[in-house]
């Protein structure tokens, strides 16, 4: 699975995209919001991708967001322990999305893989195009 988020302005109109591949099958998902941030769209892409899986799966989830990668593999343990507060006692930004992602990750066997964005990874490029499609759907009033 490859996920990506996009935002035109930050905050601004945003989109998220997911490319799912299993064997010879592919599935594309995308959506967006009128007023959001890039980080929220990156998180929502991962949430929606995992949510779309109907049964427990082994997933390699490719992200180009260091925010998502570090958040889910490093920071989240302390946030949970501290009642969704940062080390300096401030509320975690996007806590509701982190909690949704945490719940979806618990449903699956997820291996996280970071890829450099806009560097030619075919799955990442497709997820980016889907995220931008989400932006265009919002602008056109389709979302």
VODO-578436 format. One record per residue: x, y, z of N, C-alpha, C in turn; residue in one letter. Coordinates in steps of 0.1 Angstrom, whole numbers, padded with zeros to 4 digits, always signed. Atoms other than C-alpha are relative to their C-alpha. Example, Ala and Ser with C-alpha at 12.3 -4.5 7.8 and 13.67 -1.06 7.14 Angstrom:
<rs>
+0009-0012+0000+0123-0045+0078+0009+0012+0000a/-0009-0011+0000+0137-0011+0071-0008+0011+0008s/
</rs>
This chain:
<rs>
+0008-0012+0000+0000+0000+0000+0009+0012+0000x/-0007-0013+0000+0012+0035-0008-0011+0011+0003x/+0009-0011-0004-0004+0066+0007+0007+0013-0002x/-0005-0014+0001+0000+0103+0001-0011+0010+0003x/+0009-0011-0002-0015+0136+0010+0004+0012-0008x/-0004-0012+0007-0016+0169-0008-0009+0012+0005x/+0007-0012-0004-0026+0204+0001+0004+0012-0008x/-0003-0012+0008-0029+0235-0020-0002+0012+0009x/+0001-0009-0011-0021+0261+0006+0001-0009+0012x/-0002+0008-0012-0013+0249+0041-0003+0008+0012x/+0012+0007+0004-0040+0252+0053-0006+0004-0013x/+0006-0003+0013-0060+0250+0022-0008-0012-0004x/+0007+0012+0006-0078+0225-0001+0009-0011+0000x/-0009+0011-0001-0064+0191+0005-0006-0013-0006x/+0004+0013+0005-0066+0156-0009+0009-0011+0006x/-0007+0012-0005-0055+0121+0001-0002-0011-0011x/+0001+0011+0010-0047+0091-0021+0006-0013+0005x/-0005+0013-0004-0041+0054-0016+0000-0009-0013x/-0001+0010+0010-0028+0028-0040+0002-0013+0007x/-0001+0013-0006-0034-0008-0029+0003-0010-0010x/-0004+0011+0010-0017-0038-0046+0000-0013+0008x/-0001+0014-0006-0022-0075-0038+0000-0009-0012x/-0001+0009+0012-0010-0101-0063-0002+0009-0013x/+0003-0007+0013-0023-0089-0097-0011+0010+0001x/+0011-0009-0002-0050-0067-0082+0004+0013+0005x/-0003-0013-0005-0050-0030-0076-0013+0007+0003x/+0012-0008-0004-0074-0006-0059+0005+0014+0003x/-0003-0014-0002-0073+0032-0059-0011+0006+0009x/+0009-0008-0008-0089+0054-0032+0005+0014+0000x/-0003-0014-0002-0090+0091-0029-0011+0008+0006x/+0010-0008-0005-0108+0119-0013+0006+0014+0004x/-0006-0013-0004-0103+0154+0001-0009+0008+0009x/+0007-0010-0009-0114+0183+0023+0003+0014-0005x/-0001-0014+0005-0120+0220+0016+0010+0008+0008x/-0008-0008-0009-0101+0233+0046+0008-0009+0009x/-0007+0010-0007-0073+0212+0059+0015+0003-0001x/-0015-0001+0001-0035+0207+0062+0006-0012-0007x/-0007+0011+0006-0010+0185+0045+0002-0011+0009x/-0001+0010-0010-0003+0166+0077-0013-0008+0002x/+0013+0007-0002-0040+0158+0081-0003-0009-0012x/+0002+0008+0011-0042+0145+0046+0009-0012-0001x/-0009+0012-0001-0011+0123+0050-0005-0010+0010x/+0006+0009-0010-0027+0108+0081-0012-0007-0005x/+0013+0005+0004-0061+0104+0066+0002-0010-0011x/-0003+0010+0010-0046+0086+0036+0003-0014+0006x/-0004+0013-0007-0031+0059+0059-0012-0006+0007x/+0012+0005-0006-0063+0057+0079-0009-0007-0010x/+0010+0005+0010-0085+0052+0049+0005-0012-0007x/-0005+0011+0006-0062+0028+0033-0001-0013+0008x/+0001+0011-0009-0061+0005+0063-0015-0003+0003x/+0014+0002-0002-0098+0010+0069-0007-0008-0011x/+0006+0007+0012-0106-0003+0034+0002-0015+0000x/-0002+0014-0001-0092-0037+0043-0010-0007+0009x/+0011+0006-0007-0120-0060+0054+0004-0010+0010x/-0004+0010-0009-0100-0086+0072+0015+0003+0004x/-0014-0002-0004-0067-0087+0091+0010-0003-0012x/-0009+0002+0011-0039-0083+0066+0015+0003+0004x/-0014-0004-0001-0001-0082+0064+0002+0011-0010x/-0001-0011+0009+0006-0048+0049+0013+0007+0001x/-0012-0009+0001+0037-0029+0038-0006+0013-0004x/+0006-0013+0003+0026+0007+0040+0011+0010-0003x/-0011-0009+0004+0048+0031+0021-0006+0014+0001x/+0003-0014-0002+0047+0068+0031+0012+0008-0003x/-0011-0010+0002+0067+0098+0021+0000+0011+0010x/+0001-0010-0011+0058+0117+0052+0008-0004+0012x/-0008+0003-0013+0084+0118+0080-0009+0002+0012x/+0009-0003-0011+0056+0132+0102-0008-0013+0003x/+0007+0013-0002+0035+0100+0097+0009-0011+0005x/-0009+0011-0003+0065+0077+0098+0005+0001+0014x/-0005-0002-0014+0080+0091+0130-0011-0001+0010x/+0012+0000-0009+0046+0096+0146-0004-0013+0004x/+0006+0013-0003+0034+0061+0142+0011-0010+0005x/-0011+0010-0005+0068+0043+0149+0007+0005+0012x/-0008-0005-0012+0083+0065+0176-0009+0008+0010x/+0006-0009-0009+0062+0093+0190-0013-0005+0007x/+0014+0004-0005+0028+0076+0195+0001-0007+0013x/-0001+0007-0013+0040+0054+0224+0000+0010+0012x/+0000-0010-0010+0047+0085+0245-0013+0007+0001x/+0013-0007+0000+0015+0102+0234-0010-0008+0007x/+0010+0009-0007-0006+0072+0245+0003+0000+0015x/-0004+0001-0014+0013+0070+0278-0004+0013+0007x/+0002-0014-0006+0009+0108+0284-0015+0005-0002x/+0014-0005+0002-0029+0109+0276-0001+0009-0012x/+0000-0008+0012-0023+0123+0241+0005+0014+0002x/-0007-0012-0002-0001+0150+0253+0015-0002-0004x/-0014+0001+0004+0034+0158+0240+0009+0000+0012x/-0009+0000-0012+0065+0156+0262+0000+0013+0008x/+0002-0013-0007+0060+0193+0270-0014+0003+0004x/+0014+0000-0006+0024+0186+0281-0010+0008-0009x/+0010-0006+0009+0007+0202+0250-0008-0010-0006x/+0008+0010+0007-0021+0185+0233+0007-0004-0014x/-0005+0005+0013-0010+0163+0203-0008+0006-0011x/+0008-0005+0012-0019+0180+0170-0005-0012-0007x/+0007+0010+0008-0043+0159+0150-0002-0013+0008x/+0001+0012-0009-0048+0136+0180-0011-0010-0005x/+0011+0009+0005-0082+0123+0166+0004-0009-0011x/-0005+0008+0011-0065+0112+0134+0011-0010+0004x/-0010+0010-0006-0036+0096+0153-0007-0011+0007x/+0007+0011-0007-0061+0077+0174-0007-0009-0010x/+0006+0008+0010-0079+0065+0143+0010-0009-0007x/-0011+0008+0006-0046+0054+0127+0004-0011+0009x/-0004+0010-0010-0036+0037+0159-0010-0012+0000x/+0010+0011+0000-0069+0017+0159+0001-0008-0013x/-0001+0008+0013-0065+0007+0122+0013-0008+0000x/-0012+0007+0000-0029-0003+0127-0001-0013+0009x/+0002+0011-0009-0040-0026+0156-0008-0011-0007x/+0008+0010+0007-0063-0044+0132+0008-0008-0010x/-0008+0006+0011-0035-0054+0108+0015-0002+0005x/-0015+0002-0002+0002-0065+0107+0007+0009-0010x/-0005-0011+0008+0017-0033+0094+0015+0001+0001x/-0014-0003+0000+0053-0029+0083+0001+0014-0007x/-0001-0013+0005+0061+0008+0077+0013+0001-0009x/-0011-0002+0009+0083+0018+0048+0000+0015-0005x/-0001-0014+0005+0095+0054+0041+0006+0000-0014x/-0005-0002+0013+0100+0064+0005+0001+0015-0002x/-0002-0015+0003+0113+0098-0008-0011+0004-0010x/+0010-0005+0009+0085+0117-0023+0005+0007-0013x/-0003-0007+0012+0086+0129-0059+0014-0005-0005x/-0013+0005+0004+0117+0107-0065-0001-0012-0009x/+0001+0011+0010+0103+0082-0090-0005-0013+0005x/+0006+0012-0004+0089+0055-0068-0014-0001-0006x/+0012+0000+0007+0060+0043-0090-0013+0000+0009x/+0011+0001-0009+0036+0035-0061-0002+0014+0006x/+0001-0013-0007+0043+0069-0044-0005+0010-0011x/+0005-0009+0010+0038+0087-0077-0015-0001-0003x/+0015+0002+0002+0004+0071-0082-0008+0005+0012x/+0007-0005-0012-0006+0078-0046-0001+0016+0000x/+0000-0015+0001+0004+0115-0052-0010+0004-0010x/+0010-0003+0010-0017+0116-0083-0014-0001+0005x/+0014+0002-0006-0047+0102-0064-0003+0011+0010x/+0002-0011-0009-0042+0128-0037-0004+0013-0007x/+0003-0012+0008-0042+0155-0063-0014-0001-0006x/+0013+0002+0005-0073+0140-0078-0010+0003+0011x/+0009-0004-0012-0089+0144-0043-0002+0015+0001x/+0001-0015+0000-0080+0181-0044-0009+0005-0011x/+0009-0005+0011-0096+0185-0078-0014-0004+0002x/+0014+0004-0003-0127+0166-0067-0007+0010+0009x/+0005-0010-0009-0131+0191-0038-0003+0013-0007x/+0002-0013+0008-0126+0221-0061-0012-0001-0009x/+0012+0001+0009-0152+0207-0085-0013-0003+0007x/+0013+0003-0008-0177+0200-0057-0004-0014-0001x/+0004+0014+0001-0176+0162-0062+0003-0007+0014x/-0003+0006-0013-0164+0156-0026-0007+0009+0011x/
</rs>
